[in-house]
Amino acid sequence: MADQTVGLVGKSGSGKSTVINFLERFYEPLGGDILLDEEASMEVEIRAAKAANAHNFIHKLPDITLRWDNWKLKCLKGRNTNLIGAFYLRAMTMRTMSKKMLLRHRNGAVSSKKESHKQPWYAGVGLFISQFLTSALTALIFWENYSRRGKYDSRHIKSTSSLKSAFKILQRGTKMNLENSVAIKPENINGDIEFKQVYFSYPARPEQIIMRGLSLKIEAEKVVGLVGRSGARKSTTIRLIERFYDTLSVSVEIDEIDIKFYNLRALRSHMALVSQEPAFFSGTIRDNIGYAKENATEAEIIEAATSANAHDFISYVKDGYETYCGERGVQLSGGQKQRIALARAILKNPAIFLLDEATSAVDVNSEKLVQEALDRTMLGRTCLVVAHRLSTIQKANKLVVIDQGTGRVIEEGNHSELLAEGAKRAYYSLVKLQQLSEQSTFEE
């Protein structure tokens, strides 16, 4: 009803987002109608076409698919200018013919003598009209071609500018050498990670130091959760481990070796990241999982998907593992994308597992499935977890509270130890604040 708020609720993949796409006419339904103010949306377009005297000739087009949506799109893009010009010239010709017929009818009763005197005058007028129409048509064609050329010139200028920007990005250099042949290429790593008084600022804002002396030690095969308010540099900590950026001071160490001494590609081959918005390609589900391991077998892909609680829903869809994900995974729900990203990480079999808000964008049912898969995957690996929902990291071996202002560690310990420190401590306040927020949301 009008002036009312309606919420769509359902499991992942139940079509909630598709309903929104129907309202915005991104797609057409196979059957039935979508009514806006008790009127079908297609009827609105047909009524507008009738008012503009465009309905009849659109309806007579040989290809039914060109009548409404494609006709509208192609006219807007300038593809049907010849067709529009043809209708314009046809109207001009009919008007000229009707004038000649009226002249003949009016002069039918005039004597032959007077008619003979008027014939040269009519011939002159007819010659003038024909010459005028020819000149007007030539001018019209010239003007249309000139206007088209102007549009193409502006597009050419814009495309040239965009191309220069693209090449500028492609030619941008980096201080990091991915293929440093002299650097260490470890075949295996234990997974011990240590930050030693790390200072850091983003390259775009070098004067603003956002991390001032972070010291943190993560033991191999342990699960450590990073906790703190928004802007506490939790995600930045993960980016530094993967060496997306270099620190200002002493760097991060893995197995007691500065990560700057590792071959970067070899080091990252021992890590896997599952983020809130995982990277997806427009290929199939099989392709998106198989990117983690070159020449992965069918059995390995299915095993990884099963471990990530993804095999059941993949088998349920029509094309199974050959289902296309769409650009950035638009054909999949949030929970489905997270489970496929987790399957990709499991297939890689990393020594270091990094989770950055991996369950924050999924519903309750999907979160349970993803969390179960995560609990199995984290066994025997070094895991660093950033989670908004504190309930998802209560089982971690160690929780580390990061200060929002300095990016330093202000508290660390397991869940029970930190709660026992009392209400004045940061972790205790975060837990209680989240409990109140969840209770308030549930009551509403």
Residue, then its C-alpha position, 0 to 999 in steps of 0.5 A: m500500500a502507498d505510504q507504507t514500508v514493506g520488508l522482504v524476508g527470506k533465505s539466501g537466493s529466494g529472490k528478494s533482490t530480484v523483486i527490486n530489479f522488477l520494480e526498476r524494470f531491469y528485467e521483464p517478468l515471463g508472466g503476470d503484471i507489475l502494477l504501479d498505482e493499479e496500472a501495469s507499467m507497460e500500459v503507461e508506455i503504450r498510452a504515452a506512445k499513442a499520445a505522441n502518434a507513435h503507437n501505430f508505426i511502432h506496432k507495425l514494425p516487423d520485429i516484435t522485439l523492437r516495438w517497445d523496449n528495444w525501439k525506445l533504447k535504439c531511438l535514444k541511442g540514435r540508431n533509428t534516425n533514418l527511420i524517423g527521417a523517412f516518416y518525416l519525408r513521407a509526411m512532407t510529400m503527402r502535404t505537398m500532394s494534397k496542396k496540388m490536388l486542392l489547386r486542381h479542384r479549385n481551378g476545374a471550373v476556370s475557362s481554358k483561356k484563363e487556365s492557359h495563362k495560369q499554367p506558366w505561373y503554376a509551373g514556376v511555383g511548382l519549380f520553386i517548391s521542388q527546388f526549395l524542398t531539394s535545398a531544404l532536404t540537402a540542408l537537413i542531411f548536412w545538418e544531421n551529419y554535422s551534428r552527428r560528427g559533433k557528437y562523435d568528436s566529443r565522444h572521441i575526446k572523452s574516450t581519448s582522455s579515458l584511455k590516457s587515464a587507463f594507460k597512466i594507471l597501467q604504467r604506474g610503478t610500485k616499489m614492491n618487486l613481486e618477482n624478486s629472484v634474490a628474495i626468499k621463496p619459502e616452500n612451507i611456513n609455520g605461520d608465526i606472525e609478529f608486529k614490532q612497534v609498527y608505524f604506518s600511514y597510507p601513501a595517499r596521506p603520508e602526513q597522517i600516521i594512523m598506526r603508532g607503535l603496534s606490537l602484536k604476536i600471533e603464534a602458529e596454528k592459533v586463532v586470534g581475533l581483532v576487536g575494536r571500534s570502527g576505524a581502529r585499523k583492524s583491516t589495515t593490520i590484515r593488509l600489512i600482513e599481506r604486504f599491500y603496503d609497507t610500514l614506516s618503521v620496522s616491518v611485520e615478521i613471519d617466522e622471525i623474518d621481515i616480510k620485505f625479505y620474502n619473494l612477495r608472490a611466494l609469500r602470498s601463496h601461503m595465505a588466503l583472505v576471505s573478506q566482506e566483499p570477496a573478489f568474483f569473476s564473471g565465469t562459472i562457480r567452478d572457475n571461481i573456486g578453481y582460481a585458488k589452485e592451478n590445475a585443480t581436479e574436479a574432486e578437489i573442487i567438490e571437496a573444498a565446496t563441501s567443506a565450505n557448506a557450498h556443495d548442496f546449494i551448488s548442486y541444487v541450481k540448474d547448471g551446478y558448478e557450471t552456473y555463471c556467477g555474473e560480473r562481481g557475482v551478481q547472480l549469487s546471494g551474499g551467503q552463497k558468495q561467502r561460501i564460494a569464497l571460503a571454498r576457494a580459500i580451502l582449496k588453496n590450503p594456506a598456512i595463514f588464514l585471514l578473515d576480514e568481516a567474513t560473516s557480516a554481510v550474510d543473513v542468520n541462516s547463512e552465517k551459521l553455515v559459514q561459521e561452521a565451515l570456518d570453524r573446521t577450516m581454522l583447525g591447524r592454521t594460523c588465523l587472524v579474524v576481524a569480526h563485527r559480531l563478537s559472538t563469532i570469535q568468542k572461541a578464539n585462542k586470544l582476543v586483541v583489543i585495538d585502540q581507535g586513536t593510536g592503533r595499539v593493543i590495549e587489551e588481550g586475552n581470551h573471552s572469559e579473561l577479558l570479561a573478568e577484568g570488569a566494566k571499565r575495560a574496553y572489551y567488556s564495554l563492547v560486549k555489553l553495547q552489542q548485547l543492548s543493540e541486538q536486544s533493541t533490534f529484536e524487540e523492535 
